[in-house]
Amino acid sequence: MAGYVPWYGKKRAALVRREGDLLRLLEQDAPSDRLSRAAEEVRASVIRLLKAESSRIDRGDGTLAGRLSRLDHQMRSWAARPVEEIVSDYRDRLLDASHGNERA
């Protein structure tokens, strides 16, 4: 399709939406199976975003090999990350945000 221009921001928007879903579930003290599903969706979104960023890098002259390597490392790291760790990190983020609101 000649007129198609990819919008890479769609991956970022999807990640923000899924992170919001996970944070809402944490606020509602949802059951662990729903938290696990939401955390898996966050993980998948992060990996899709990193893949999209990787696909935008010009691989022609090799000058961006370090950046590609970092993105690849991040993808592998997220893929191997336990769901419980993801839930814990977002729970901490929620607590940090609530403490920040109390100070304001």
Stockholm file with secondary structure:
# STOCKHOLM 1.0

chainA/1-104         MAGYVPWYGKKRAALVRREGDLLRLLEQDAPSDRLSRAAEEVRASVIRLLKAESSRIDRGDGTLAGRLSRLDHQMRSWAARPVEEIVSDYRDRLLDASHGNERA
#=GR chainA/1-104 SS CTTCCCCTHHHHHHHHHHHHHHHHHHHTTCCHHHHHHHHHHHHHHHHHHHHHHHHTSCCSSSTTHHHHHHHHHHHHHHHHSCHHHHHHHHHHHHHHHHHHHHHC
#=GC SS_cons         CTTCCCCTHHHHHHHHHHHHHHHHHHHTTCCHHHHHHHHHHHHHHHHHHHHHHHHTSCCSSSTTHHHHHHHHHHHHHHHHSCHHHHHHHHHHHHHHHHHHHHHC
//
